[in-house]
Amino acid sequence: MMKKILRRGEVSTIRGLLRRHRVVSLLGPRQCGKTTLARAVFDQARGAKTYFDLENPRDAARLDDPLLAVEGLGGLVVLDEIQRLPKLYENLRVVVDRPRPPKFLILGSAAPELVRGVSESLAGRVVF
């Protein structure tokens, strides 16, 4: 049985970043614990919260029209495996620029194209 490593310091850091920034991007190689860390942040979040796992076909289908899917959400929105749906970046920019947007925690592999896509579409709105 695999033992889960508690990462209280990292959870606290991400929560602090989410208080100060509209979008926090958590990047890293596959299987390094991004989802586990995001789940811990999500579980501790108060108020409205929504989790999209883009490896789950049902969650991916919910984002067929990304703007419609996220524009009415509040609180914390986690988008896991965001590199699977690159059109999300531009839609997030629209939502993030509105008054009182949700906070987004986006997760993905540290592939250069993902970093470039997020950096270009969400310039000035995202912290890595």
MARLOZA-679063 format. One line per 4 residues: number of its first residue (from 0); their letters; for each residue y, x, z of N, C-alpha, C, CB. Coordinates in steps of 0.05 Angstrom, whole numbers, plus 5000, padded with zeros to 4 digits. Glycine has a CB too. Layout:
N
NUM> a> Y:X:Z:Y:X:Z:Y:X:Z:Y:X:Z ~ ...
//
This chain:
128
0> mmkk> 4976:5017:5000:5000:5000:5000:5025:5018:5000:5000:4981:5024 ~ 5044:5011:4982:5068:5026:4980:5088:5018:5002:5080:5023:4952 ~ 5100:5037:5015:5119:5031:5036:5147:5030:5024:5117:5052:5059 ~ 5162:5010:5031:5189:5007:5021:5208:5024:5038:5198:4977:5022
4> ilrr> 5225:5040:5025:5244:5057:5039:5269:5041:5044:5249:5083:5024 ~ 5278:5038:5069:5303:5025:5075:5326:5043:5069:5303:5015:5105 ~ 5345:5033:5055:5368:5050:5047:5394:5036:5057:5369:5054:5016 ~ 5397:5035:5083:5420:5021:5095:5446:5034:5086:5418:5022:5125
8> gevs> 5447:5060:5085:5472:5074:5076:5480:5066:5048:5469:5104:5079 ~ 5461:5066:5030:5466:5059:5002:5474:5030:4999:5442:5065:4985 ~ 5461:5012:5014:5468:4984:5014:5497:4980:5024:5449:4967:5031 ~ 5504:4994:5045:5531:4992:5056:5551:5003:5036:5533:5008:5082
12> tirg> 5545:5025:5022:5563:5036:5002:5567:5016:4979:5551:5062:4991 ~ 5546:5004:4969:5549:4985:4947:5565:4960:4956:5521:4976:4937 ~ 5560:4951:4980:5575:4927:4990:5604:4934:4992:5564:4919:5018 ~ 5611:4958:5001:5639:4967:5002:5651:4968:4974:5641:4994:5016
16> llrr> 5637:4979:4955:5647:4980:4928:5651:4953:4916:5627:4996:4910 ~ 5634:4934:4922:5637:4906:4912:5661:4893:4925:5611:4890:4918 ~ 5669:4900:4949:5693:4889:4961:5718:4898:4946:5695:4896:4991 ~ 5717:4923:4935:5741:4934:4923:5741:4932:4892:5743:4963:4931
20> hrvv> 5718:4927:4880:5717:4927:4851:5703:4902:4841:5701:4952:4841 ~ 5710:4894:4817:5699:4869:4805:5671:4874:4795:5716:4859:4783 ~ 5666:4898:4785:5640:4905:4773:5630:4932:4784:5641:4906:4742 ~ 5606:4932:4795:5594:4957:4804:5569:4961:4787:5587:4956:4835
24> sllg> 5566:4984:4775:5543:4991:4758:5526:5011:4772:5552:5002:4731 ~ 5500:5004:4775:5480:5021:4787:5462:5030:4765:5465:5006:4810 ~ 5464:5056:4759:5448:5068:4737:5428:5088:4748:5467:5081:4716 ~ 5406:5091:4734:5386:5110:4742:5361:5108:4724:5379:5108:4771
28> prqc> 5343:5127:4727:5319:5126:4711:5301:5103:4720:5304:5152:4712 ~ 5282:5096:4704:5263:5075:4711:5248:5082:4736:5243:5070:4688 ~ 5242:5062:4752:5226:5064:4776:5238:5082:4798:5199:5075:4769 ~ 5265:5084:4799:5277:5100:4819:5287:5083:4843:5301:5116:4808
32> gktt> 5284:5057:4841:5292:5040:4864:5317:5023:4860:5295:5057:4888 ~ 5327:5022:4836:5352:5006:4831:5348:4977:4838:5360:5009:4802 ~ 5327:4965:4829:5322:4937:4835:5318:4932:4864:5298:4926:4819 ~ 5303:4949:4877:5298:4946:4906:5325:4947:4921:5279:4968:4917
36> lara> 5342:4966:4914:5368:4968:4926:5385:4944:4921:5382:4994:4916 ~ 5385:4935:4896:5401:4911:4889:5391:4886:4903:5400:4906:4858 ~ 5365:4884:4906:5354:4861:4921:5363:4861:4951:5323:4861:4920 ~ 5365:4885:4962:5374:4887:4990:5403:4879:4992:5371:4916:5000
40> vfdq> 5420:4887:4973:5448:4879:4972:5450:4849:4969:5463:4894:4950 ~ 5434:4838:4950:5434:4810:4944:5425:4794:4969:5415:4804:4921 ~ 5404:4802:4982:5394:4788:5005:5414:4787:5028:5368:4801:5015 ~ 5431:4808:5030:5451:4809:5052:5477:4795:5044:5456:4837:5059
44> arga> 5480:4788:5019:5505:4775:5011:5508:4747:5022:5507:4774:4980 ~ 5532:4741:5030:5537:4714:5040:5550:4697:5019:5555:4715:5066 ~ 5547:4672:5021:5559:4654:5001:5543:4652:4976:5587:4663:4995 ~ 5557:4644:4955:5544:4640:4929:5533:4666:4918:5564:4628:4908
48> ktyf> 5510:4665:4906:5498:4689:4894:5477:4680:4873:5485:4707:4915 ~ 5476:4696:4852:5458:4690:4830:5446:4717:4821:5472:4676:4806 ~ 5419:4716:4815:5405:4740:4806:5393:4735:4779:5384:4749:4827 ~ 5399:4752:4760:5386:4750:4733:5370:4776:4729:5408:4747:4710
52> dlen> 5344:4773:4724:5327:4796:4717:5321:4793:4688:5300:4796:4735 ~ 5333:4810:4671:5331:4807:4642:5304:4816:4632:5352:4823:4629 ~ 5286:4825:4649:5258:4829:4641:5242:4803:4643:5245:4852:4657 ~ 5253:4784:4657:5241:4757:4660:5250:4740:4637:5249:4745:4688
56> prda> 5233:4730:4620:5241:4714:4597:5257:4689:4605:5216:4706:4582 ~ 5251:4678:4627:5266:4654:4636:5295:4661:4642:5253:4641:4661 ~ 5300:4683:4656:5327:4692:4662:5342:4700:4637:5326:4715:4682 ~ 5327:4714:4619:5340:4722:4594:5348:4697:4578:5320:4740:4577
60> arld> 5332:4677:4577:5338:4652:4563:5363:4638:4575:5314:4633:4563 ~ 5366:4640:4601:5389:4628:4614:5415:4642:4605:5387:4631:4645 ~ 5413:4666:4594:5436:4681:4585:5439:4681:4555:5435:4709:4595 ~ 5426:4662:4541:5428:4660:4512:5458:4657:4504:5412:4636:4501
64> dpll> 5473:4641:4519:5502:4639:4516:5514:4652:4541:5511:4609:4512 ~ 5518:4678:4541:5526:4693:4565:5551:4682:4578:5529:4721:4559 ~ 5571:4676:4562:5596:4667:4574:5593:4640:4588:5618:4664:4552 ~ 5579:4622:4576:5573:4596:4589:5557:4600:4614:5558:4578:4569
68> aveg> 5538:4618:4614:5520:4622:4637:5534:4634:4661:5497:4640:4629 ~ 5554:4652:4657:5566:4665:4680:5594:4656:4687:5567:4694:4675 ~ 5607:4642:4669:5636:4636:4675:5640:4617:4698:5648:4624:4651 ~ 5621:4600:4705:5624:4582:4727:5613:4592:4753:5611:4556:4721
72> lggl> 5602:4616:4753:5589:4627:4777:5610:4639:4796:5568:4648:4770 ~ 5603:4640:4821:5620:4653:4841:5604:4671:4858:5635:4632:4858 ~ 5618:4685:4876:5604:4702:4895:5594:4727:4881:5582:4688:4909 ~ 5568:4734:4886:5556:4757:4875:5537:4749:4853:5541:4773:4897
76> vvld> 5539:4763:4830:5521:4759:4807:5508:4786:4801:5536:4748:4782 ~ 5482:4787:4803:5467:4812:4797:5455:4808:4769:5445:4818:4818 ~ 5459:4829:4752:5447:4829:4725:5430:4854:4723:5470:4829:4703 ~ 5404:4850:4727:5384:4872:4727:5374:4876:4699:5361:4866:4747
80> eiqr> 5372:4901:4691:5363:4909:4664:5383:4900:4643:5335:4898:4658 ~ 5409:4903:4648:5430:4894:4630:5428:4906:4602:5457:4900:4642 ~ 5416:4929:4600:5415:4942:4573:5398:4925:4553:5402:4970:4576 ~ 5383:4906:4563:5368:4888:4546:5385:4868:4532:5346:4874:4562
84> lpkl> 5410:4864:4541:5427:4844:4529:5456:4856:4526:5428:4818:4546 ~ 5460:4874:4507:5485:4888:4504:5509:4869:4500:5484:4907:4482 ~ 5505:4845:4489:5527:4827:4484:5540:4818:4510:5518:4803:4467 ~ 5526:4822:4532:5537:4814:4559:5562:4829:4566:5516:4819:4580
88> yenl> 5565:4854:4557:5587:4871:4565:5614:4858:4558:5586:4898:4552 ~ 5617:4850:4533:5642:4838:4524:5647:4811:4539:5642:4833:4494 ~ 5626:4796:4543:5629:4770:4557:5637:4774:4586:5603:4754:4555 ~ 5627:4795:4598:5634:4801:4626:5664:4808:4628:5617:4824:4637
92> rvvv> 5674:4822:4608:5702:4829:4608:5719:4804:4609:5709:4846:4584 ~ 5712:4784:4593:5727:4759:4593:5727:4746:4620:5716:4740:4571 ~ 5703:4744:4632:5701:4731:4658:5715:4747:4680:5671:4727:4666 ~ 5712:4773:4680:5724:4790:4701:5754:4789:4700:5714:4819:4697
96> drpr> 5766:4784:4677:5795:4783:4674:5807:4757:4683:5803:4789:4646 ~ 5791:4737:4689:5801:4711:4698:5808:4712:4728:5780:4689:4693 ~ 5824:4694:4737:5830:4693:4766:5805:4687:4782:5852:4672:4772 ~ 5801:4701:4804:5779:4697:4823:5752:4698:4810:5783:4671:4837
100> ppkf> 5746:4719:4796:5719:4721:4783:5698:4728:4804:5719:4743:4761 ~ 5672:4723:4797:5651:4732:4815:5651:4763:4815:5623:4721:4807 ~ 5637:4774:4834:5632:4803:4834:5605:4808:4820:5631:4815:4863 ~ 5605:4828:4803:5581:4834:4787:5569:4860:4796:5587:4834:4757
104> lilg> 5543:4860:4802:5527:4884:4806:5509:4886:4782:5511:4884:4833 ~ 5513:4906:4765:5497:4909:4741:5480:4933:4743:5516:4910:4715 ~ 5455:4930:4735:5435:4951:4737:5424:4957:4709:5412:4944:4756 ~ 5419:4983:4705:5407:4991:4680:5398:5019:4680:5425:4986:4657
108> saap> 5383:5026:4660:5374:5054:4657:5398:5071:4650:5352:5057:4635 ~ 5397:5096:4656:5419:5114:4652:5421:5125:4623:5417:5138:4671 ~ 5413:5108:4605:5414:5116:4576:5444:5119:4568:5400:5095:4559 ~ 5449:5139:4551:5477:5144:4543:5490:5119:4529:5478:5167:4524
112> elvr> 5474:5104:4514:5486:5081:4500:5494:5059:4520:5466:5069:4480 ~ 5479:5057:4542:5487:5037:4562:5513:5045:4576:5464:5034:4584 ~ 5514:5070:4584:5538:5080:4597:5562:5077:4579:5535:5110:4605 ~ 5559:5084:4553:5581:5081:4534:5589:5052:4530:5573:5093:4507
116> gvse> 5569:5034:4528:5575:5006:4524:5590:4994:4548:5550:4990:4519 ~ 5581:5000:4572:5594:4990:4596:5622:5002:4598:5577:4996:4621 ~ 5624:5028:4594:5650:5041:4597:5670:5031:4577:5646:5071:4593 ~ 5662:5026:4552:5681:5016:4532:5689:4987:4537:5669:5019:4504
120> slag> 5669:4970:4542:5675:4941:4545:5688:4934:4572:5649:4926:4543 ~ 5682:4950:4592:5692:4943:4619:5710:4965:4630:5668:4939:4638 ~ 5723:4979:4612:5741:5001:4621:5762:4991:4641:5755:5013:4596 ~ 5764:5006:4663:5783:4999:4683:5774:4977:4702:5808:4991:4671
124> rvvf> 5750:4966:4697:5740:4943:4713:5714:4950:4727:5735:4919:4694 ~ 5702:4973:4721:5675:4980:4731:5676:5006:4746:5655:4980:4708 ~ 5660:5008:4766:5656:5033:4781:5626:5039:4779:5666:5032:4811 ~ 5619:5064:4774:5591:5072:4772:5581:5084:4798:5587:5092:4749
//
